[in-house]
Amino acid sequence: MTGTHVQFYCILVRVSQSADSGQAHTGQIRLTDYRAALTAPGARWPVLASLLGRLPIAMIAISAMLYTQREMGSFALAGVVSASILIGVAIASVAQGRIVDKLGPTRPLLVLASVFLVASTALILAIDGHAAEWLLVILAFLVGASEPMVASPSRALWMRLVPAGSVRAAAYAYEAISMEVFFILGPGIAGLLIGLPWPGLGLAIGAGCMAAGAVAFALSPAARAWRGEPDAPAKSLLGALASTGMRTLTIAAFGFGVVIGFVEVAVPASATNAGVPTVGGLLLGLWSLSSVVCGVLYGLRPWPRPMHLRLPVLLGGFGILVTTLAIPDSLWALAGFMLLAGVLITPQATAHSATVELVAPRGTMTEAFGWVITAVTLGLAAGQSVSGTLVEHAGPWLSFLAAGLSGLLLAGVVWSFRRTVAKPKVAGSVLAPVG
C-alpha cells in the first residue's frame, strides 16, 4: 500500500462505541498516552521489529515498477508487474489474518519470511535477465503473496498489550500515522536507489528489511505468547466481512487505494517525461510529508465528527484534491500540488483503523485489518494497472483526472452505505471504547 510505521503527538481520534447503547463518543489523546503505549510491558521489541518490517511497505512494489521500467523500457509492463505484487498481497493478507487469529503470528511469519526471500530473489534475477513478461508477472504475484504481513498482527497485538481507552487509541493512532512516515521514506528511497549503477538495489534492500523485521517480530515474547482466539465464536465463511460495516469500510479503503495507485504511476511518469526520473520517488514522498503534518492538525479537531460521515467525506475530498494534479505544467508546480493533495491521506488511514474497532466481529481483528490491507492493495493494483495504460497513450494528466473521478465515485458509494458503519449489525462486534 502506498497503496501505506513511527513517532507522533496530539491526535484526536473518534474511535469508540458503547457495547450497551451503541452511542459513539470521542476522546483526546495526550502525549502521555503515546508514551504509555510505546513503553507498555512487552511492547518495545515488537514495536521496533514492526518498524523494520514495515519500512519497505511502500517500497517493494514501487522499486519493482521502477526497476522493470528501467530494464524493460515500458511503463505499461512496469505497472502490470507492480499491480501483480499488490494483487498477491491483497489475496494473501486476509488468509494470513485468519491463520494468525487461529495460531498466533510466530509460525506463519517465519514461514512467509523464508518464502518471500526466495520469491524476491527470483524476481530480481528475472528482471535482471530480461525474462519473458509472463514470468515477470507470475514471480511478482508470488512476491506479493508471500510478503509477511507484519502490519495486521502489529495492530491487533495492541489489544493484548494495552487496555481499552485513550492509551489504546494512541497506539492505533501511532500505527496509522507512523505508516505515513514509511510512505514518505519508501518512495523517496526507491527513487534514489533506482539511480545507482544497479537499479535492483531498492528491491533487494526492501525485501531484506521486510523479511528481517518479520522474523524479529515473530520471535518477540509478546508475539510468541499470542495463542490465537480459542474462545471466539464460530465464524461464517465471510469471516470479518460478515459485518456490513466491514464491507462498507473495505469500499472506502479500496477507493483510497485506487486514487493512490493512479498517482503512484503518473508521478514517476511525469518526472521521466521531464528528463529527471529519479525525482519521481521524491515527489511521491512529498505528498506523504504533508499528509503527516496535516494529519496531526486534523486530529486535533476531526471533521466530520461521526465516523460514518468521515469515511465518505474524506475520500471525496481526497478525490477532489488529486484531480488538481492534472493542472501543473512543471515539476515544481506538481510538487506544490502534491503537498496539497496529500493533506487527507493520514486522516483516512486513521479513520480506517478506528472503524475496524467499531465494526469487526469478535475474534477477527487481525483478519479485519487484513481486509483493509487487501482492499487498499486491490485499489492500488487497479489504479496502477489502468494508470500505466493511460500514461502510455495520453500522458500523466489523464491519469490524475481519472484518479480524482474514481475517488469521488467510490465516495458516493460509501456515502450510500454510511449507516452500516454508524450502527454495526453483527453480534459480537468489537465495540469496546478505545478513545
N, C-alpha and C positions, 0 to 999 in steps of 0.2 A: 503494500500500500504505500502510494505516495501519500495510491494507492495508496500511514503512515503512516524507554525514554527518560530527563533529569531536571532538577532544581528550580522550584518556583514558590511564589509567595501568595499574596492575598486574592483568592478567587471565591466568589460566592456561587456555590453550586446548588441548585434546587434539585435534590435527588431523593426525596423521601415521600413516603405514603404510609398512612397508618394501616396496620393489618386489620384493625377492627372497623374503622369507619371509612377507610379509603380516602381520607382527606389529606391532600398534599400540603406540605409546608416547606419553608426554606430555612437555611441556617448559614451563618457566616463562618468561613474557615479562617482561623487565625494562624499566624506564623508558628505558634507553639504546637498547633495540630500537625503541621508538616513535620516538625521535629519529633513529635511523639510517634508518628507513623514510621518514619525512617529509622528511628532508634529503638523501635519495639523489639523485645526479645526474639531472636531468630530471624530478624528482617535483614540485617546488614549483608549477609552472604548472598541470599537470592537477589537482593536489590542490585548489588554490584555485578553479579553474574548476568542478570537480565539486561543490564546496561550494555554489556559486551555483546550479548546475543541479539539485541535489537538494534544496535548501532547500524548494521548493514541493511535494515529492513527496507529502506528507500534506495538502496544502493545496488542490490543484486540485479533486479530487472533492468534498471537504467544502465548499469555497467554492461550487461549483456546486449542491450539495444545499441549503445554507442560502439561497443566492440564489433558487433555484427555489421553495423553500418560502415565502420572504418575498413573492415576486411572485405566485405562483400559489395560495398558501394550502393546499397539500396535501403532507403528509409522504409519502404513498404515491407521488405523482408525483416528488417530490424524491428519494426512494430509488431510483426507476427511472432517473432521469437520472444520478445518481451511479453506479449499477450499470452503466449503459451506457458511461460513461467507463472504468470499470475493466475491463469486458469488452473494450473496444477496446485497452486497454493489454495485457491478457492475450494476445489474439490476435496483436498486433504484436510483442511483446517477443521471442518465440522467432525470428520471421522476422528481426528486427533483429539478433539474436545471430548467426544463421547468416551474414548478409551481412557483419557486422563481422569474423567469423572469417575470411572469404574476402578481404575488401577492405581491412580496417582501418577505424577509426572515422571518419575525416575526412569523406569524401564522404557517407556515409549520414547522419551527424549534421547536416551543413549543409543537406541537402535536407529532412530531417524538421523541423528548427527553423523553416524557412520555411513549410512546410505547416501546422505546429502553430499558428503565429501567426494564419494566415488562418482556420483552423477555430475557434480560441478566440474570435476577434473575431466570427465568425458566430454562435456560441453565445450570446455576451453580448448581441448585438443581438436575437436571437430571444427570449431570456428577458425582456429589457427591453421588447420589443414584445408580450409575451404571445402568442407564436406557438402554433400547434397542437401538441398533445402529441407527435404522431408526429414532427414536425420537430425538437422538442427532443431526442427520443431519438436520432434519426439524427445530429444535429450533435454530441451528447455522445459518441456512439460514435466519430465522426471525430476529435474532440479526443483521446480516449484512444488511438486507433490511431496518431495522428501524434506522440504525446509522444516526444521524443528521449530514449531510454533511456541516460542517462549512467552509471547505477549499474553496469550489467553490464560495459561496457568499462573503467570505472574500477577495478573489482575485478580484472578479467583483466589489466589493464596492470601490476599489481604483479609478475606473473610475469616481466615483461621489465625491471623496474626494480630489483628486489632479489633476492638469492639465496635458495634454499630454506633453511629453518631458522627460528630464532626471530624474525629480522627480518621475514620474510615473514608469519609468524604474527601478529606485531604489526600489520602492515599490514592483514591481514584482520580482526583484532580492532578496529582503528581504523575500518574500513569498517562493520562491523556495529554497533558501539556508537555511533559518531557519527551513524548513521542515526536512532538513537533521539532524539538532540538535535533532529533535524528533526521527529520525531513530537511532541516537546514544543512546538516553535515553530510548526509548521504549523497544527494545530487552534487553538492559542491566538490566533495572528494572524488566522486566518479568523473566529474568534468575535468578536474585537474589531472587525474591519473591517466585519462584517455590520451593526453598529450605527450606521455612518456614514450620512449622507444618501443616498449612492448605494451600495446593497448589493452591486453588482457589482465593487467596487474590489478585493476579495480575489482574485477570479478573474482580473482583469486584471493585478494585480501578480504573482500566481503564474505566469501564463503568460509574462509578460515576463522574469522571473528565470530560468525554466526554459530558454527559448529562448536567452537571453544566455549562460548557463552552458554550454549545449551547444555553441554556436558557439566560445566561448573554449576549451573542452576539445578540440574538433575541430582547432583551429588550433595547439595546443601542439606543440612539437617532438617530444615523446615520442609523441603520437598520430599525427602525420604520418609518423613513422619506422616505425610499425607497418604491416607489409605483409601481414598475414594469416598463414596456415599452409600454404604451398605444399608442405611435406613431410609433411603429415598424411595418414594412411591413409584410404582410401575409406570413407565412412560409409554406413550403412543409411539408409533413408528416415526411420527414427525418430530419427536423429541422436543426441544425448546420451541420449535415452530408451532407446536400445538396452541401456543398463546397467540391470540390475534394481535396483541400489542407487539409481540416479537416480529410478526410478519410485517407490520407497518414500519417498525424500526429498520428491518432489512431493506425495505424500499428506499427509505431515507439514506441509509448507508450506501446502497447501490448508486443512487443519484450523486452522492458525494464523490464516489469513486469514478463515475463516468466523467464528471466535469474535470477532475484532476487528470484522468487518463488522456483526454484530448490535449490538455495543456502540456503534459509531460513529453509529448511528441512534437507539438507545434513550436514550443520554445527552442529546443535544440535545433529544429529545422530553421527557425528564424536566424539563429546565430550562425549556422552553416551557410545560409544564403548570404549573410553579411561578411563571410570570409573569416570568421573567428569562432570555429566550432567549440573550442574549449570554454567559451563564455556561457554556453547553454546550461551546463550544470550549475554554474554560479547564479544565473538568473532564476533557476528553479529554487535554489536555496534562499534567494532574496524574498520570495513571497512567503516562505515559511518564517522568515525573520519577523516580518510584520504580523504574521499570524500569532506568534508567541507573545509579542509585546501587546497587541490589541486583545489577545485572549485574556491576559491578566486584567486589563482595564475593563473589558466586558464583564468579567466575573464579579467585579465589584458591584455592578448593578445590571444583572442579566435581563434581557428583554427579548421576546415576551416572557412574562413570569411563568405561566403554565407550560409544562414540558410538552404537552400535546400540541400547543401552538408554536413552540420554539422550533421543533423539528422542521415543519414546512417553511416557516418564515426564514430561518437561517439558510436553508437550501435554496429557496427562491432568491434571496438576496445575494447569495454566492453566485448564482447563475447570472444575475444582472451585472455584477462586478466583473466577472470573467468575460462577458460579452464586450466590455470596453477594451479588451486586449487586441481586438481587431482594428483599433483606431491608430496606434503608433506607426510611424514610418521610419523609425530608427531604433537601435538597441537601447540608447539612453532613454528614449521615451517609453519603450517597452518596460525597462527597469522600473520607471516610476509607476506605470500602471500595474506591474506585478506587485509592488508594495501595496497598492490599493486593493487589488483583488485578493490578497492573502489575509485580510483582516478577519474574515469569517471562517477560517479553517479550524483553528483551535476551539472556538465556541461550539462548532459542530461535533468535533471529536469528544469534547467533554460531555455534550448532551447525549451522545450515543452511549457512552459508558454509564451515565446516570440513568438512562432509560432502561438499560438492561436490568439494573437493580429493581426497577419498578415492575417489569413485565415478565421476567424469566421464571418459568416454573421451578419449584424447589428441586434441587439435585441436578440442575442442568446449567449451572453458572458458567463452567468452562466451555461447554458446548455452545451456550448462548453467545459468549464472547467470540467463539469460533464462527458462528453465523454472521456476526457483524463483520469480522475479518473477511469471510467469504463474500459477503455482499459488496464490501468496498473493493475487494480484489477483482470480482467479476466486473464491477463497474470500470475499474482501471483497465482491465483487459479489453472490454468493449470499446472504451474511449480510445485507447491506444491503437487498436487494430483499425478502427474507422479513421482515426486521425492520420495514420500513416498514408492511407489512400488519398484522403483529401489534400494532404500536403503535397503528395506527388503530382496530383492533377490540377490543383487550383492554387495552392500556396497556404501558408500558415493562417492567414486571415480568416479563411472559411472554416478552418478547424476551431479557431477561437469562437467564432459565431455559433457553430454547431454545439460547442461545449455549453455556452450560456443558455441556448434554447433548450437543450436536453435537461439542464438543471431546473429550469422553470417548469418544463412539462412534468418532470417527476415530483417536483414540489407540489404541483397541483394534485397529483395522485395521493401523496402523503396527506395533504390537507383534507381530501375527501374521506380518509380513514382516521383522522386525528382522534376521534373519540375512543378508539380502541386502545390508545395509549393513556388517555385520561382515566379509563375505567377498565383495567385488565380483566378478562373473562375467565382465565384458567385458575381453578382452585389450586392452592398450594404455591401460588406465585411468591417470589421473594419480595416481600413488601416491608421489611424492617427498615426503620428510618436510618439513613446514612448521612445525614447532613443537617 
